[in-house]
Amino acid sequence: FYEIKMATVMDHFGLHSFPTAVPCSEVYSEEVSTGTSIMAVEYADGVIIGADSRTSSGAFVVNRVTDKLTKVTDHIYCCRSGSAADTQNIADLIKFYLSLRSVETGEPPLVKIAANLFSRRCYKKRESAIAGIICAGWDKKEGGQVFSIPLGGMCLRQPFAIGGSGSTYVYGYCDAHYRAGMSKEECIEFVKNVLSLAMSRDGSSGGVIRIASIEEGGVERFLFTGDEIPKFYQD
């Protein structure tokens, strides 16, 4: 009687079957990606680097607080975008190469050497790896430097660089607001605003904003969460 009654009710409301649940294997079938917003800016005494913290797998956020500012040496960092596995592997490999070079030469490696190693590795793996890198740091020869290594392995030094899926939304803002000769505080504010705008538009970017300054004296890190993240039209 119960089955007949339920069938009558379902027919009355046009309910003939319930939706089938999506298997977990399909939900997490896409590779883990740091679809992201990353940035670096040169200033007089060093560089400022910054990134959001969202790591995704398809439409699912698998980590909200990823640290995408990866230490390579004491004065050289890289920002990673693309496949999380590919970029982590490349960063670990370059870190190993540079540590060996430091032992052999007895001095810290130059930023441009690290950038060229990243470039060569990304070019060699251009058919299989998805990796966009910003390599930035300070050395005693040329001071603060920012190198952009996009997909394919090209290496280009720039006064500022942006990357990741969120970068497509903020090129105009960067062109309009970047000024040569900005102070450290102005660069931090600039990076924070750019990342906030990218995170508000890009579904693959989000979480918190991590920023670091790299100078001769070392690395200073900043974390911006919640109400500390700038808002614009949302106000």
N, C-alpha and C positions, 0 to 999 in steps of 0.2 A: 504493500500500500504506500509506504514512504517513497519508494522509487517512482511509482506511478505519479504520486502527488508532486514530487520534485520535477519530473519530466513535464507535467502540465504547467507548472509555474515558469519553467525555463522557456517552454514554447510560447507562453503568453507574452513574455518580455523579449522574445527573439534571441534568447541565450542558448545556443546549441552546443557550445564547447568553451572550455576555459583556455586562455593563452598558454602556450607551452613555455616553460622556463628555458632560458638560454643556458646551455652547458658552460661550466666554468672554463673549459678548454677553449671555447670560442671567445669568451670575454677577455682572456689574457693571452690571446694568440699573437698579438702584435708585440714587437720587441720593445724593451724599456728604452725610453728616449728622454734626453734632456732638451726637448723642445723648449726653447728658453729665450731669455733676454740677457745678453752679456755686453760689457762695455769697459773701455779703458781710456784714460786721458793723461797726457803728459803735462807736467807743470815744472816750474823752475828747479825744484829740489828733488823731484822724483816722479812717480806715477800714481794715479788713483785707478783701482779696478773695482768692478761691481757686477753683481748678478742677482737674479731672482733665485728662488729655491724650489721650484716645482719640477718634479720628475713624473712623467706620465707613461702609460702603456695604452695606446689607442686613446679612448675617451676617458680612461680611468687614471686618477692621480694616485700613484703608488708611493710617493714620498713628498711631503709638503715642505720639508726643511732641509733639503739637500744642500751641501756646501759645494758650490761649483767653482770656488776660488781655490785652485789646486796648487800646493807648494811644489816647486821643482828644485829650487835651491833656497838658501837663506834670503836672497835678494831677487829671485826670479819666480814669478807665478804665472799660471795659465788659467784662462777661463774656457770652459768646455761647452760645446753645443753639438747636437747630433745624437748618435747612438751612445748611450751611457757606457756600454761595454767597450766599444771601440775607443772612445776618448780616454777612458780610464787606462786601457791597455797602452795606448800611445804615451800618455803622460807618465806612467810608471817606467816605460822603456827609456824615455828621454831623461828622466830623473836618474836612472841607473847609469846611462852614458855620461852624464855630466858629473856624477859623483866620481866615476873612474877618471875623468879628465882632470878633476880637481886634485886627485891624488897624484897623477902623473906630472902635472905642471906646478903643483904647490901653490896655486892661487885660484880664486873664484872664477868661474867661467863668465864670459861676456854674454850680454843679453842677445846680441845678434847671432852668436853661436847657437844658443838654445833655440832661437827662432828658426834658424836654418835647419837644425836637426828635426824640429817639428815639421817644417816644410817638406823635407826629403821623405820623412816617414809617411806623411799624408799623401804625397804624390805617389809613392810606391804602392800604397794601399788604396788608391783612388777608385779602383774597380770594385772593391769589396767593403771598404770601411766608409762610414758616414761620420765625418769628423770635421767640425769647424772650430778653429782654435784662435784665441787672442793671447799672444805671449807678451808679457810686460814685466819690466823690472828696472833695477838700477845697477850700474857698474861704474867703477872709478874712471873709466876711459871716456864714456859718452853720457854719463848721468842717466836720467830717466828716459826710457824708450818704450814705445808701443809698436808691436808688429801684428798685423792681421794675416792669418792663414786660413782662408775660406776653403770650401769644398774643392778638391782638386789639387791643393798643395801650393798655390801661389803664395809668395811671401812679400809683404809690402809694409814698410814703415810709415806710420801716419801719426799726426798730432793727437788724434783720437780715433777710436775704432769701435764699431758696434757690430753685434752678430746675433745669430739665433733667429727663431721664427718671429719674435717680438720686434726685431729691429726694423722690419718693413714698415711699421707704423710710426716710426720716430725719426726717420731721415730728415724730414722737413724741420722738425723741432731742433734737431742737432745743428743743421745748417744755419738756422735763424739765431740760435742762442750761444753757439760756441764762439769764444774770443781767445785769441792768442794772449799769453801772459797772465792767465787767471791764477789766483792764489790757490793754496791748498783747500781752504774753506769753500771758495767759489767752485772749485772742481768737484768737491764732495756734493755740494748742493746741485750742481749740474747733473752729475751721474744719478743722484737720487731722483730728481725730477724725470729724467729720461726713462729710468727703469719703471717708475710709477706709471707713466703714461703707457709704456709698452705692456705692462702687466694688466692694465685696465682694458686693453683692447684685444690682447692675444690670449686665447683660451688655453694655450700650452704654457703660459707663463703665469706665475703667481707666488703665493706664500709670503716670505719676508724678503727684505733687501739686505744683502751682505755687501759691504764695501771695505776695501783695505787700501791703505797708503803705504807705498814702498819707497823708502829713502835710504841714505847712507847709514843712518842710525838703526835701521831695522824696519819691521812691519807693524803697523797699528791697524787694528780691525775695528769695524763698526757694524752694529746690527740695528735695523729699523723694523719695527713690527707695529701692527695695529694702527693707532692714530698717529704714529710717528711717520707713516708713509704719506707723502703729499697727495692731496686730492685737488682736482681742478673743477671740471664741470659738474662733478658729483655733488659739490656743495650746493 
